[in-house]
Amino acid sequence: MVKSLVMPANKAFSELERAAVYRAIAERRDVRRGFLSRPLPDELLQRLLAAAHSAPSVGLMQPSRFIVIRDLAKRRAVHDIFKEANAKAAAIYEGAQGDQYAALKLEGILEAPQNICIVCDTQNERGHKLGRQTMPETAAYSTVCAVQNLWLAARAEEVGVGWVSILDPIRLRAILEIPDHILPVAYLCVGYVDQFASQPELERSGWEKRVPLETAVSYDTYSEGSKS
């Protein structure tokens, strides 16, 4: 049973508590390697799911649903989907970039002792469609907020999370028996890890680098910002 988060209201965060929030944000990683075989205790898994379930949602519709996958046969079937999709993705890169792509570790489906598929009931009538009249896509955005909540809570609990997006959603639906009206949003590999990297893996491998904040911020009207 998923428990709700119950916290004292109207209590200011201490300096240490604020620092912990920013630390979890800064040290969150997309983990693809180093998973330990030990499954998460049920109590901890419930805390992470409760954090995700507490995410903001448009109209308080709470559209997110959570499929916990521990069965090895199911994970092997999902891994087969990844291998096929990854081979197709690799084909678009050539030369040195192709070699670099081939060397990347992009999933931990079998290594992580549990996977979680987070889906969205976009037709959920909760909230009476408040906020969705002009932007119905906010239902899916709400589920993305749930993903981030789980990810940050997991980092604070020393639990690794890796988002696998290189999957055929039609085949994933079939394996997990997801109805047509339910939208798969995130397939996550979740588990204890041997360490958290000091930098994101794609940055350490040289695939891409972060841009400074000032290139992403404008005021009053949109601006492309600096390209440096």
GROMACS elastic network, one bead per residue, 0.5 to 0.9 nm:
[ bonds ]
;  ai    aj funct       b0    kb
    1    46     6  0.75099   500
    2    45     6  0.89194   500
    2    46     6  0.54618   500
    2    47     6  0.78338   500
    2    49     6  0.67632   500
    2    50     6  0.61758   500
    2    53     6  0.87588   500
    3     6     6  0.89278   500
    3    46     6  0.65374   500
    3    47     6  0.72075   500
    3    49     6  0.81762   500
    3    50     6  0.58027   500
    4    46     6  0.89659   500
    4    47     6  0.82093   500
    4    49     6  0.88277   500
    4    50     6  0.52850   500
    4    51     6  0.78363   500
    4    53     6  0.76494   500
    4    54     6  0.72989   500
    5    47     6  0.77274   500
    5    50     6  0.59920   500
    5    51     6  0.67403   500
    5    53     6  0.87920   500
    5    54     6  0.70815   500
    8    11     6  0.65518   500
    9    12     6  0.88217   500
   13    16     6  0.79454   500
   13    17     6  0.57117   500
   13    18     6  0.61019   500
   14    17     6  0.50767   500
   14    18     6  0.62428   500
   14    19     6  0.85827   500
   15    18     6  0.51886   500
   15    19     6  0.61830   500
   15    20     6  0.86587   500
   16    19     6  0.50239   500
   16    20     6  0.61575   500
   16    21     6  0.88028   500
   17    20     6  0.50584   500
   17    21     6  0.64828   500
   17    22     6  0.89394   500
   18    21     6  0.52602   500
   18    22     6  0.65473   500
   18    23     6  0.86321   500
   19    22     6  0.52514   500
   19    23     6  0.59985   500
   19    24     6  0.86282   500
   20    24     6  0.61419   500
   20    25     6  0.86539   500
   20   156     6  0.81466   500
   21    24     6  0.52899   500
   21    25     6  0.64560   500
   21    26     6  0.87918   500
   21   152     6  0.84725   500
   21   156     6  0.85565   500
   22    25     6  0.50784   500
   22    26     6  0.61304   500
   22    27     6  0.85310   500
   23    26     6  0.50566   500
   23    27     6  0.59052   500
   23    28     6  0.82572   500
   23   156     6  0.87113   500
   24    27     6  0.52403   500
   24    28     6  0.57622   500
   24   152     6  0.59132   500
   24   153     6  0.79159   500
   24   155     6  0.60703   500
   24   156     6  0.59618   500
   25    28     6  0.54593   500
   25   152     6  0.65089   500
   25   155     6  0.84849   500
   26    29     6  0.85716   500
   27   155     6  0.75367   500
   27   196     6  0.80481   500
   27   197     6  0.84343   500
   27   198     6  0.75228   500
   27   199     6  0.81724   500
   27   200     6  0.89280   500
   28    31     6  0.89499   500
   28   151     6  0.73245   500
   28   152     6  0.65025   500
   28   154     6  0.87221   500
   28   155     6  0.58940   500
   28   156     6  0.87346   500
   28   160     6  0.85887   500
   28   161     6  0.87382   500
   28   196     6  0.84444   500
   28   200     6  0.85778   500
   29   151     6  0.86274   500
   29   155     6  0.79595   500
   29   160     6  0.74748   500
   29   161     6  0.73180   500
   29   162     6  0.77467   500
   29   196     6  0.71086   500
   29   197     6  0.73265   500
   29   198     6  0.87691   500
   29   199     6  0.78129   500
   29   200     6  0.59731   500
   29   201     6  0.81053   500
   30   151     6  0.89547   500
   30   160     6  0.76119   500
   30   161     6  0.59710   500
   30   163     6  0.65657   500
   30   200     6  0.69606   500
   30   201     6  0.76092   500
   31    34     6  0.79505   500
   31    35     6  0.83158   500
   31   106     6  0.87455   500
   31   107     6  0.79633   500
   31   108     6  0.78235   500
   31   160     6  0.57241   500
   31   161     6  0.53847   500
   31   163     6  0.79216   500
   31   189     6  0.80437   500
   31   190     6  0.85953   500
   31   193     6  0.83766   500
   31   196     6  0.77478   500
   31   197     6  0.84948   500
   31   200     6  0.85927   500
   31   201     6  0.80655   500
   32    35     6  0.78241   500
   32   105     6  0.61127   500
   32   106     6  0.58947   500
   32   109     6  0.85329   500
   32   111     6  0.88309   500
   32   112     6  0.89144   500
   32   160     6  0.85112   500
   32   161     6  0.78500   500
   32   162     6  0.56000   500
   32   163     6  0.83709   500
   32   164     6  0.88958   500
   32   189     6  0.78481   500
   32   201     6  0.85973   500
   33   105     6  0.71484   500
   33   106     6  0.86066   500
   33   107     6  0.75091   500
   33   108     6  0.60963   500
   33   111     6  0.76942   500
   33   112     6  0.86790   500
   33   162     6  0.88440   500
   33   193     6  0.78116   500
   33   194     6  0.87903   500
   34   108     6  0.85341   500
   34   111     6  0.79348   500
   34   112     6  0.86649   500
   34   160     6  0.89564   500
   34   192     6  0.83907   500
   34   193     6  0.51970   500
   34   194     6  0.53669   500
   34   195     6  0.70101   500
   34   196     6  0.88036   500
   35    38     6  0.87027   500
   35   108     6  0.74546   500
   35   111     6  0.57807   500
   35   112     6  0.53446   500
   35   113     6  0.79696   500
   35   160     6  0.75002   500
   35   190     6  0.81727   500
   35   191     6  0.60574   500
   35   192     6  0.57841   500
   35   194     6  0.64946   500
   35   195     6  0.87685   500
   36    39     6  0.80614   500
   36   111     6  0.73077   500
   36   112     6  0.68072   500
   36   113     6  0.75932   500
   36   191     6  0.67607   500
   36   192     6  0.54647   500
   36   193     6  0.53305   500
   36   194     6  0.66947   500
   37   111     6  0.70062   500
   37   112     6  0.66459   500
   37   113     6  0.56521   500
   37   191     6  0.79325   500
   37   192     6  0.78909   500
   37   193     6  0.89154   500
   38    41     6  0.88252   500
   38   112     6  0.86425   500
   38   113     6  0.66501   500
   38   191     6  0.76487   500
   38   192     6  0.71606   500
   39    42     6  0.86911   500
   39    70     6  0.87340   500
   39   112     6  0.81484   500
   39   113     6  0.52985   500
   39   114     6  0.67269   500
   39   190     6  0.89908   500
   39   191     6  0.66082   500
   39   192     6  0.76925   500
   40    43     6  0.82014   500
   40    44     6  0.64346   500
   40    45     6  0.61479   500
   40   113     6  0.79871   500
   40   114     6  0.79455   500
   40   159     6  0.85883   500
   40   190     6  0.85265   500
   40   191     6  0.63978   500
   40   192     6  0.72768   500
   41    44     6  0.53901   500
   41    45     6  0.63025   500
   41    46     6  0.86834   500
   42    45     6  0.50117   500
   42    46     6  0.60583   500
   42    47     6  0.86315   500
   43    46     6  0.51533   500
   43    47     6  0.63753   500
   43    48     6  0.89004   500
   44    47     6  0.50357   500
   44    48     6  0.64006   500
   44    49     6  0.86935   500
   44   157     6  0.82933   500
   45    48     6  0.51912   500
   45    49     6  0.62251   500
   45    50     6  0.85335   500
   46    49     6  0.50370   500
   46    50     6  0.59558   500
   46    51     6  0.85417   500
   47    50     6  0.50050   500
   47    51     6  0.62029   500
   47    52     6  0.87038   500
   47   150     6  0.89404   500
   47   153     6  0.83048   500
   48    51     6  0.50837   500
   48    52     6  0.63664   500
   48    53     6  0.86415   500
   48   149     6  0.81894   500
   48   150     6  0.54300   500
   48   151     6  0.82523   500
   48   153     6  0.61419   500
   48   154     6  0.64078   500
   48   157     6  0.88311   500
   49    52     6  0.50195   500
   49    53     6  0.60322   500
   49    54     6  0.85464   500
   49    66     6  0.77722   500
   49   146     6  0.88594   500
   49   149     6  0.89665   500
   49   150     6  0.66014   500
   50    54     6  0.61024   500
   50    55     6  0.89149   500
   50   150     6  0.82312   500
   51    54     6  0.51806   500
   51    55     6  0.68568   500
   51   146     6  0.76182   500
   51   149     6  0.57954   500
   51   150     6  0.57156   500
   51   152     6  0.89607   500
   51   153     6  0.67232   500
   52    55     6  0.55089   500
   52    64     6  0.84494   500
   52   143     6  0.85813   500
   52   145     6  0.77406   500
   52   147     6  0.62633   500
   52   148     6  0.75334   500
   52   149     6  0.50074   500
   52   151     6  0.83900   500
   52   153     6  0.84562   500
   53    56     6  0.85720   500
   53    62     6  0.74137   500
   53    64     6  0.71947   500
   53    65     6  0.84147   500
   53   146     6  0.62929   500
   53   149     6  0.83617   500
   53   150     6  0.85266   500
   54    57     6  0.87952   500
   54    62     6  0.85035   500
   54   146     6  0.73373   500
   54   149     6  0.79358   500
   55    62     6  0.80980   500
   55   142     6  0.74029   500
   55   143     6  0.79769   500
   55   144     6  0.89935   500
   55   145     6  0.58193   500
   55   147     6  0.84960   500
   55   148     6  0.84756   500
   55   149     6  0.63253   500
   55   150     6  0.88604   500
   56    60     6  0.71770   500
   56    62     6  0.78251   500
   56   142     6  0.63788   500
   56   143     6  0.86913   500
   56   145     6  0.66981   500
   56   146     6  0.75544   500
   57    60     6  0.50313   500
   57    61     6  0.59666   500
   57    62     6  0.55945   500
   57    63     6  0.75307   500
   57    64     6  0.89795   500
   57   138     6  0.80559   500
   57   139     6  0.71868   500
   57   141     6  0.79881   500
   57   143     6  0.74885   500
   57   145     6  0.77618   500
   57   146     6  0.85409   500
   58    61     6  0.60030   500
   58    62     6  0.77219   500
   58    63     6  0.89545   500
   58   127     6  0.75928   500
   58   129     6  0.83305   500
   58   130     6  0.70064   500
   58   131     6  0.59584   500
   58   132     6  0.73516   500
   58   138     6  0.63959   500
   58   139     6  0.64262   500
   58   141     6  0.84758   500
   58   142     6  0.63771   500
   59    62     6  0.82337   500
   59   126     6  0.76278   500
   59   128     6  0.72701   500
   59   129     6  0.66207   500
   59   131     6  0.59195   500
   59   132     6  0.79168   500
   60    63     6  0.85950   500
   60   126     6  0.70736   500
   60   127     6  0.53712   500
   60   130     6  0.84009   500
   61    64     6  0.88700   500
   61   124     6  0.68479   500
   61   125     6  0.71612   500
   61   128     6  0.78227   500
   61   129     6  0.78633   500
   61   130     6  0.84896   500
   61   139     6  0.78703   500
   61   142     6  0.87392   500
   62    65     6  0.86105   500
   62   120     6  0.87952   500
   62   121     6  0.86234   500
   62   124     6  0.82655   500
   62   126     6  0.73291   500
   62   127     6  0.83230   500
   62   139     6  0.84086   500
   62   142     6  0.75614   500
   62   143     6  0.80307   500
   63   119     6  0.81058   500
   63   120     6  0.52081   500
   63   122     6  0.65126   500
   63   123     6  0.83365   500
   63   124     6  0.62925   500
   63   126     6  0.81263   500
   63   139     6  0.66196   500
   63   140     6  0.79326   500
   63   142     6  0.73082   500
   63   143     6  0.66976   500
   64   118     6  0.66601   500
   64   119     6  0.56926   500
   64   121     6  0.64506   500
   64   122     6  0.88583   500
   64   139     6  0.87249   500
   64   140     6  0.84055   500
   64   142     6  0.76478   500
   64   143     6  0.52717   500
   64   144     6  0.88185   500
   64   146     6  0.71948   500
   65   117     6  0.83419   500
   65   118     6  0.57820   500
   65   119     6  0.52406   500
   65   120     6  0.61072   500
   65   121     6  0.73925   500
   65   143     6  0.84809   500
   66   116     6  0.65852   500
   66   117     6  0.59626   500
   66   119     6  0.64751   500
   66   120     6  0.89317   500
   67   115     6  0.82207   500
   67   116     6  0.54749   500
   67   117     6  0.50363   500
   67   118     6  0.63371   500
   67   119     6  0.79302   500
   67   176     6  0.82747   500
   68   114     6  0.68757   500
   68   115     6  0.59600   500
   68   117     6  0.65971   500
   68   118     6  0.87144   500
   69    72     6  0.82542   500
   69    74     6  0.72315   500
   69    75     6  0.71588   500
   69   113     6  0.86844   500
   69   114     6  0.56079   500
   69   116     6  0.58392   500
   69   117     6  0.76181   500
   69   176     6  0.89418   500
   70    73     6  0.88438   500
   70    74     6  0.77836   500
   70    75     6  0.73863   500
   70   113     6  0.63077   500
   70   115     6  0.64514   500
   70   116     6  0.86641   500
   71    74     6  0.54174   500
   71    75     6  0.64224   500
   71    76     6  0.87709   500
   71   113     6  0.88629   500
   71   114     6  0.80703   500
   72    75     6  0.50092   500
   72    76     6  0.60262   500
   72    77     6  0.85539   500
   72   110     6  0.74852   500
   72   113     6  0.84989   500
   72   114     6  0.89393   500
   73    76     6  0.50504   500
   73    77     6  0.62412   500
   73    78     6  0.87237   500
   74    77     6  0.51224   500
   74    78     6  0.63485   500
   74    79     6  0.85974   500
   74   175     6  0.71538   500
   74   176     6  0.79446   500
   75    78     6  0.50270   500
   75    79     6  0.59983   500
   75    80     6  0.85993   500
   75   109     6  0.63236   500
   75   110     6  0.62381   500
   75   114     6  0.85978   500
   75   115     6  0.76890   500
   76    80     6  0.62130   500
   76    81     6  0.87531   500
   76   109     6  0.78273   500
   76   110     6  0.67648   500
   77    80     6  0.51689   500
   77    81     6  0.66284   500
   77    82     6  0.89052   500
   77   172     6  0.88094   500
   77   175     6  0.72830   500
   78    81     6  0.50890   500
   78    82     6  0.63982   500
   78    83     6  0.88484   500
   78   109     6  0.76596   500
   78   167     6  0.79542   500
   78   171     6  0.84106   500
   78   172     6  0.67349   500
   78   175     6  0.74390   500
   79    83     6  0.62436   500
   79    84     6  0.87650   500
   79   107     6  0.87413   500
   79   108     6  0.89157   500
   79   109     6  0.61815   500
   79   110     6  0.71822   500
   79   167     6  0.87313   500
   80    83     6  0.51328   500
   80    84     6  0.64140   500
   80    85     6  0.86667   500
   81    84     6  0.53859   500
   81    85     6  0.61839   500
   81    86     6  0.84413   500
   81   166     6  0.84078   500
   81   167     6  0.58872   500
   81   168     6  0.64987   500
   81   171     6  0.71988   500
   81   172     6  0.75795   500
   82    85     6  0.51231   500
   82    86     6  0.57622   500
   82    87     6  0.84264   500
   82   107     6  0.83720   500
   82   109     6  0.89472   500
   82   164     6  0.83218   500
   82   165     6  0.86308   500
   82   166     6  0.58315   500
   82   167     6  0.50943   500
   82   168     6  0.76068   500
   83    86     6  0.51093   500
   83    87     6  0.61632   500
   83    88     6  0.87827   500
   83   166     6  0.85772   500
   83   167     6  0.84893   500
   84    87     6  0.52639   500
   84    88     6  0.65620   500
   84    89     6  0.88184   500
   84   167     6  0.83052   500
   84   168     6  0.87464   500
   85    88     6  0.52121   500
   85    89     6  0.62383   500
   85    90     6  0.86598   500
   85   166     6  0.59018   500
   85   167     6  0.57812   500
   85   168     6  0.65981   500
   86    90     6  0.59934   500
   86    91     6  0.86396   500
   86   106     6  0.88297   500
   86   166     6  0.61368   500
   86   167     6  0.78674   500
   87    90     6  0.51158   500
   87    91     6  0.64555   500
   88    91     6  0.53354   500
   88    92     6  0.74048   500
   89    92     6  0.58873   500
   89    93     6  0.77428   500
   89   166     6  0.80354   500
   90    93     6  0.57322   500
   90    94     6  0.84372   500
   90    98     6  0.66406   500
   90   101     6  0.66604   500
   90   102     6  0.68573   500
   91    94     6  0.74324   500
   91    98     6  0.77325   500
   92    98     6  0.79011   500
   93    96     6  0.85106   500
   93    97     6  0.59657   500
   93    99     6  0.82847   500
   93   101     6  0.74891   500
   94    97     6  0.57594   500
   94    99     6  0.75777   500
   95    98     6  0.52112   500
   95    99     6  0.64464   500
   95   100     6  0.87120   500
   96    99     6  0.50560   500
   96   100     6  0.61195   500
   96   101     6  0.86000   500
   97   101     6  0.60730   500
   97   102     6  0.85726   500
   97   207     6  0.83526   500
   98   101     6  0.50756   500
   98   102     6  0.62144   500
   98   103     6  0.87337   500
   99   102     6  0.51416   500
   99   103     6  0.64206   500
  100   103     6  0.52242   500
  100   104     6  0.66282   500
  100   205     6  0.82141   500
  100   206     6  0.87358   500
  100   207     6  0.75933   500
  101   104     6  0.53201   500
  101   105     6  0.87217   500
  101   207     6  0.81562   500
  102   105     6  0.82536   500
  104   201     6  0.86217   500
  104   202     6  0.80791   500
  104   205     6  0.79195   500
  105   108     6  0.81084   500
  105   201     6  0.87191   500
  106   162     6  0.85074   500
  106   163     6  0.87469   500
  106   164     6  0.71356   500
  106   166     6  0.83179   500
  107   110     6  0.85356   500
  107   111     6  0.87571   500
  107   162     6  0.68225   500
  107   163     6  0.75662   500
  107   164     6  0.59163   500
  107   166     6  0.87561   500
  107   188     6  0.89654   500
  107   189     6  0.74715   500
  108   111     6  0.50934   500
  108   112     6  0.57472   500
  108   162     6  0.71741   500
  108   164     6  0.83487   500
  108   188     6  0.88489   500
  108   189     6  0.59247   500
  108   190     6  0.84952   500
  109   112     6  0.58436   500
  109   113     6  0.82576   500
  109   114     6  0.81258   500
  109   115     6  0.68449   500
  109   162     6  0.88891   500
  109   164     6  0.82796   500
  109   188     6  0.81226   500
  109   189     6  0.57051   500
  109   190     6  0.87120   500
  110   113     6  0.71291   500
  110   114     6  0.84869   500
  110   115     6  0.87703   500
  110   189     6  0.85147   500
  111   114     6  0.86798   500
  111   189     6  0.83634   500
  111   191     6  0.88067   500
  112   115     6  0.68499   500
  112   160     6  0.89654   500
  112   189     6  0.57174   500
  112   190     6  0.57594   500
  112   191     6  0.54270   500
  112   192     6  0.79718   500
  112   193     6  0.87047   500
  113   189     6  0.81057   500
  113   190     6  0.71766   500
  113   191     6  0.62599   500
  113   192     6  0.87802   500
  114   188     6  0.87064   500
  114   189     6  0.65041   500
  114   190     6  0.56840   500
  114   191     6  0.66072   500
  115   187     6  0.71980   500
  115   188     6  0.54849   500
  115   190     6  0.55481   500
  115   191     6  0.83060   500
  116   186     6  0.80828   500
  116   187     6  0.59832   500
  116   188     6  0.50652   500
  116   189     6  0.65463   500
  116   190     6  0.70813   500
  117   176     6  0.88401   500
  117   184     6  0.73144   500
  117   185     6  0.76582   500
  117   186     6  0.57355   500
  117   188     6  0.60374   500
  117   189     6  0.87997   500
  118   143     6  0.75929   500
  118   144     6  0.88527   500
  118   146     6  0.84794   500
  118   147     6  0.73993   500
  118   183     6  0.88663   500
  118   184     6  0.64567   500
  118   185     6  0.58585   500
  118   186     6  0.51723   500
  118   187     6  0.63945   500
  118   188     6  0.78477   500
  119   140     6  0.85588   500
  119   143     6  0.72434   500
  119   178     6  0.86398   500
  119   182     6  0.64950   500
  119   183     6  0.54221   500
  119   185     6  0.51384   500
  119   186     6  0.68313   500
  119   187     6  0.87324   500
  120   123     6  0.87056   500
  120   124     6  0.87461   500
  120   139     6  0.72532   500
  120   140     6  0.61329   500
  120   142     6  0.84894   500
  120   143     6  0.61320   500
  120   181     6  0.87801   500
  120   182     6  0.56214   500
  120   184     6  0.63986   500
  120   185     6  0.67266   500
  121   124     6  0.54172   500
  121   139     6  0.78094   500
  121   140     6  0.83032   500
  121   181     6  0.67783   500
  121   183     6  0.64198   500
  122   125     6  0.87596   500
  122   136     6  0.81040   500
  122   137     6  0.81857   500
  122   138     6  0.89544   500
  122   139     6  0.56371   500
  122   140     6  0.68173   500
  122   181     6  0.71436   500
  122   182     6  0.65814   500
  122   183     6  0.69372   500
  123   126     6  0.88958   500
  123   129     6  0.89964   500
  123   139     6  0.85523   500
  123   181     6  0.70556   500
  123   182     6  0.80334   500
  124   127     6  0.82342   500
  124   128     6  0.86376   500
  124   129     6  0.84124   500
  124   139     6  0.88221   500
  125   128     6  0.54771   500
  125   129     6  0.65585   500
  126   129     6  0.72200   500
  126   130     6  0.89925   500
  127   130     6  0.57020   500
  127   131     6  0.86563   500
  129   132     6  0.52572   500
  129   133     6  0.65759   500
  129   136     6  0.84455   500
  130   133     6  0.69150   500
  131   134     6  0.71161   500
  131   135     6  0.68958   500
  131   136     6  0.76893   500
  131   138     6  0.77693   500
  132   137     6  0.73559   500
  132   138     6  0.65538   500
  132   139     6  0.74388   500
  133   136     6  0.61975   500
  134   137     6  0.89282   500
  135   138     6  0.58994   500
  135   139     6  0.85665   500
  136   139     6  0.62004   500
  136   140     6  0.82926   500
  137   140     6  0.55597   500
  137   141     6  0.65245   500
  137   142     6  0.88595   500
  138   142     6  0.60097   500
  138   143     6  0.86704   500
  139   142     6  0.51800   500
  139   143     6  0.67750   500
  140   143     6  0.51271   500
  140   144     6  0.64483   500
  140   145     6  0.88412   500
  140   183     6  0.79026   500
  140   185     6  0.73660   500
  141   145     6  0.64518   500
  141   146     6  0.88493   500
  142   145     6  0.51081   500
  142   146     6  0.65962   500
  142   147     6  0.89476   500
  143   147     6  0.63853   500
  143   148     6  0.87857   500
  143   185     6  0.72959   500
  143   186     6  0.88204   500
  144   148     6  0.63799   500
  144   149     6  0.86695   500
  144   185     6  0.73192   500
  144   186     6  0.79755   500
  145   148     6  0.51364   500
  145   149     6  0.61956   500
  145   150     6  0.87053   500
  146   149     6  0.50466   500
  146   150     6  0.62582   500
  146   151     6  0.85666   500
  147   150     6  0.52590   500
  147   151     6  0.61414   500
  147   152     6  0.87582   500
  147   185     6  0.88399   500
  147   186     6  0.73982   500
  147   188     6  0.89334   500
  148   152     6  0.61365   500
  148   153     6  0.84589   500
  149   152     6  0.54003   500
  149   153     6  0.61287   500
  149   154     6  0.84511   500
  150   153     6  0.51693   500
  150   154     6  0.59332   500
  150   155     6  0.86140   500
  150   161     6  0.87887   500
  151   154     6  0.50840   500
  151   155     6  0.62908   500
  151   156     6  0.87988   500
  151   159     6  0.86663   500
  151   160     6  0.81078   500
  151   161     6  0.63362   500
  151   162     6  0.88068   500
  152   155     6  0.50997   500
  152   156     6  0.63686   500
  152   157     6  0.86927   500
  153   156     6  0.51473   500
  153   157     6  0.63198   500
  153   158     6  0.88007   500
  153   159     6  0.84485   500
  154   158     6  0.62208   500
  154   160     6  0.65418   500
  154   161     6  0.71703   500
  154   190     6  0.85520   500
  154   191     6  0.88908   500
  155   159     6  0.54122   500
  155   160     6  0.64492   500
  155   161     6  0.79549   500
  156   159     6  0.74471   500
  157   160     6  0.88163   500
  158   191     6  0.89326   500
  158   192     6  0.67886   500
  158   193     6  0.77670   500
  158   195     6  0.88078   500
  158   196     6  0.84838   500
  159   190     6  0.70359   500
  159   191     6  0.55010   500
  159   193     6  0.65721   500
  160   189     6  0.78720   500
  160   190     6  0.57210   500
  160   191     6  0.53916   500
  160   192     6  0.57377   500
  160   193     6  0.58363   500
  160   195     6  0.87008   500
  160   196     6  0.76966   500
  161   188     6  0.63299   500
  161   189     6  0.55128   500
  161   191     6  0.68196   500
  161   192     6  0.88039   500
  162   187     6  0.82740   500
  162   188     6  0.53953   500
  162   190     6  0.66859   500
  163   186     6  0.65259   500
  163   187     6  0.57718   500
  163   189     6  0.65301   500
  164   167     6  0.71996   500
  164   186     6  0.71833   500
  164   187     6  0.54237   500
  164   188     6  0.60686   500
  164   189     6  0.74885   500
  165   168     6  0.86279   500
  165   185     6  0.88717   500
  165   186     6  0.70863   500
  165   187     6  0.68631   500
  165   188     6  0.89042   500
  167   170     6  0.87860   500
  167   171     6  0.81113   500
  167   172     6  0.72048   500
  167   187     6  0.87192   500
  168   171     6  0.55683   500
  168   172     6  0.62131   500
  168   173     6  0.87345   500
  169   173     6  0.60100   500
  169   174     6  0.86631   500
  169   184     6  0.70567   500
  170   173     6  0.51678   500
  170   174     6  0.65506   500
  170   175     6  0.89986   500
  171   174     6  0.50888   500
  171   175     6  0.63719   500
  171   176     6  0.87266   500
  172   175     6  0.52400   500
  172   176     6  0.61718   500
  172   177     6  0.81348   500
  172   178     6  0.80258   500
  172   184     6  0.83949   500
  173   176     6  0.53812   500
  173   177     6  0.55011   500
  173   179     6  0.72540   500
  173   180     6  0.80626   500
  173   184     6  0.76684   500
  174   177     6  0.50064   500
  174   178     6  0.66388   500
  174   179     6  0.87198   500
  175   178     6  0.79608   500
  178   181     6  0.83295   500
  178   182     6  0.64607   500
  178   183     6  0.81897   500
  178   184     6  0.79904   500
  179   182     6  0.55077   500
  179   183     6  0.83862   500
  180   183     6  0.74950   500
  184   187     6  0.78882   500
  192   195     6  0.87195   500
  193   196     6  0.72947   500
  196   199     6  0.85917   500
  197   200     6  0.67402   500
  197   201     6  0.74080   500
  198   201     6  0.88816   500
  198   204     6  0.89108   500
  199   202     6  0.83835   500
  199   203     6  0.65753   500
  199   204     6  0.61775   500
  200   203     6  0.53111   500
  200   204     6  0.62941   500
  200   205     6  0.87214   500
  201   204     6  0.50230   500
  201   205     6  0.60444   500
  201   206     6  0.85468   500
  201   207     6  0.86560   500
  202   205     6  0.51605   500
  202   206     6  0.62277   500
  202   207     6  0.51798   500
  202   208     6  0.59975   500
  202   209     6  0.77013   500
  203   206     6  0.51753   500
  203   207     6  0.60185   500
  203   208     6  0.53408   500
  203   209     6  0.51797   500
  203   210     6  0.74630   500
  204   207     6  0.77487   500
  204   208     6  0.84966   500
  204   209     6  0.84932   500
  205   208     6  0.79701   500
  206   209     6  0.70487   500
  211   214     6  0.84007   500
  211   215     6  0.68593   500
  211   216     6  0.81723   500
  211   227     6  0.87587   500
  211   228     6  0.82871   500
  212   215     6  0.58434   500
  212   216     6  0.75262   500
  212   228     6  0.87919   500
  213   216     6  0.54436   500
  213   217     6  0.66371   500
  214   217     6  0.54157   500
  214   218     6  0.80650   500
  214   225     6  0.71312   500
  214   226     6  0.73998   500
  215   218     6  0.83032   500
  215   224     6  0.72765   500
  215   226     6  0.50424   500
  215   227     6  0.67308   500
  215   228     6  0.80149   500
  216   223     6  0.85239   500
  216   224     6  0.74764   500
  216   225     6  0.64796   500
  216   226     6  0.83688   500
  217   222     6  0.85464   500
  217   223     6  0.78477   500
  217   224     6  0.85234   500
  217   225     6  0.71639   500
  218   221     6  0.66702   500
  218   222     6  0.59460   500
  218   223     6  0.56561   500
  218   224     6  0.79507   500
  218   225     6  0.71564   500
  219   222     6  0.70845   500
  219   223     6  0.80502   500
  222   225     6  0.88440   500
  224   227     6  0.79973   500
